[in-house]
Amino acid sequence: MSKGTTIKEALAKFEEKSGKASECKEVKMIGICPQIEKMDASLSTLTTCEKLSLSTNAIEKIANLNGLKNLKILSLGRNNIKSLTGLEAVGDTLQELWISYNLIEKLKGINVLKKLQILWMSNNKVGEWNEFNKLSEMPCLENLLFVGNPLEEKSSAEGTWREDVAKKLVKLKVLDGVPIVRQEEED
């Protein structure tokens, strides 16, 4: 089995095409071959990066985000990530987390993302309401993509998914790509 590409190697390839990574607002290292397996310390050089795309790799763990002081969008879809720990360093800046098609069962660690507005985490492994309820601690969450998680599939089959989520996440405006229409209270 071949060894994966390191972040340092992927950044060198990125720089051949796009210039100095440390000065770029958007850094894409998507579907690198061989795949990136680890978010290593080289990421900390991306101090001006606002959007980091590491989708379609073999990353198992979120790590080494300190130094990314301007990060607003983190794209980690289609990896092998099992948990949301490791986001503390971007807790005050991250507005969007794209983490669909991973192996996430638990939402421990999500609460550090104080400014998160968009969470796209379809096709993961979340199956329990007690995990889902951690999203109610997200003060800015407005857009949630959650299709393809066992919890959503079960609740949708029961016909209660949208209304259950609307009750739990009162600030949510869009669920699974569809606007949430709330009945306004009568005076």
N, C-alpha and C positions, 0 to 999 in steps of 0.2 A: 504494500500500500504506500502510495507516495505521501510525502509530508505536505501539509497544507502551506498556503502562502501566508507569510506574516503580514501584519499591518504595515510594517516598515517597507517590505517589498511591494505591497499593493500601492502604497503612497508614492514610491519611486515610479511605478508604472503610470499612476495618475499624473504625476508631475511632468512626465515626458510629453503628455498631451495638453495639459491644462495649466502649466506653470506652478509656481510655488504653492504647495498645499496649505501652508501656514497662513497664506494671505487670501485664500479663497473662502467665499461665503458659503459655497456649496461644494461638498466633496462626495463623489460617488465612487464606491467600490462594490459594484453589484455583480454577482455571479462570476467572481474571479476564479480562474482555473490555474492550478488547483485551488480549491476553496479555502477561504479564510476560516480558521478554526477558533482563533482567540482574539479578543479585543485587547491588544497589548498596549504597553505604555507609550508607544509611538503616537497614539491618538492624542496625547496631551499637547502635541505641537500644534494642533488645529485650533488655535486661540481665536481666530476670527470666524470660524465656521458657524453658520446658522442652521444649515441643513446637512446632516450626515446620513448617507445611504449605504447600508451594509447588507442589503437584502440578498437573498438567494446565495447564501454561503453555508457554512457548517458550524456557525458560532453556537456554543452551548451556554455561554454565560455573559451577562452584561457586566463590563468592567472598564476601568481606566478612563472614565469620562471627566476626571478632574483636569482642569486646563481648558475645557470647552465652555468658557464663561459666557459665550453668546449663543449657545445651541438652543434653537427653537423647535426644530423638527428632527426627530430621530426615526429612521426607517430601518427596521430589523426583521421585516417579513421574510418568510421562507428560510428559516434557520432551524436550529435544534435547541432553542432557548426553553428552559424549564421553569425559570423563576424571574420575577421582576426586581429582585434585589440588585443593587449596584447602580441605582439611578440617583442616589443622594446628591452627587456632585452637580447634577443639572436640575435639581429640584426647584430652584427659584427661577429658571429661565425656560424650561421645556414647555412648549404649548401643544405639540402634537407628537404622539407616539404611535407609530405604525408597526404593529407586531403580530399581524395575522400569520396563519400557517406556521405555528410553533407548537410547543408541547406544554404550554402553561396550564397548570391545574389550579394554582393558588394565586391570589392577588396581593399577597404580603409584599410590602415595599412600594406599592402604588401611591400610598398616602403622602410620600415625600414630594410628589409632583404638584406643588401648590398652584401653578398657573396652567395646568393641563386643560385644554379645551376640547381636543380631539383625541379619541382613543379608538384606533381601529385594531381590534383583536379578534377577528373572525377566525373560525377553524382552529381553535385551540382545544383545551381539555377541561375547561371550567364546567363543573357539573353541580355545584352546590350554591344555594342562595346565600349561605353564610359567607362564602367567598365573594360573590357578586355584591353583597351589601357593603363591602369595603369601598365601593365606588361612590357611595353616598357621602363619604368624607372628602370628596373632590369638589372644592368650592366653585370651580370654573368650568366643569365638564358640561359641554353643550352638544357634542356629537359623538355617538357611540356606535361602532359596528361590532356586532357580537354574534352574527349568524354562524352556524356550524359548530358552536360549542354545545356539549351535551345538555346543559341547562336550557339554552334557547330552544333546542330541538324538542325537548320534552315539554316545555311550557307552550311552545307554538302548537304542538300536537293537541294540547289541552285547550288551546284557544285563549290563553290568558297572558301570553308573553308581553305584548305591548302595554296593556293596562297595568300589569304588575310592575314593569320597569318605570312607567310614568309616575306611579305612586312612590316608588323608592327614590328615584332621581328627579326631584322636582324642578331642577334647572335645565334638564335635558331638553334640547330643541329638535334633535334629529336622532332617530333610532333606526339602525340598519338601513340607512339611506332614505328613510321616509320621515317627513316632518311630523312631530308630535303635536296634535291638536288638543288643547286642553279646554275644558268648559270653564269659562270665566264665572266667578262667583257673582250671584245677583246681589244688588244693594239691599 
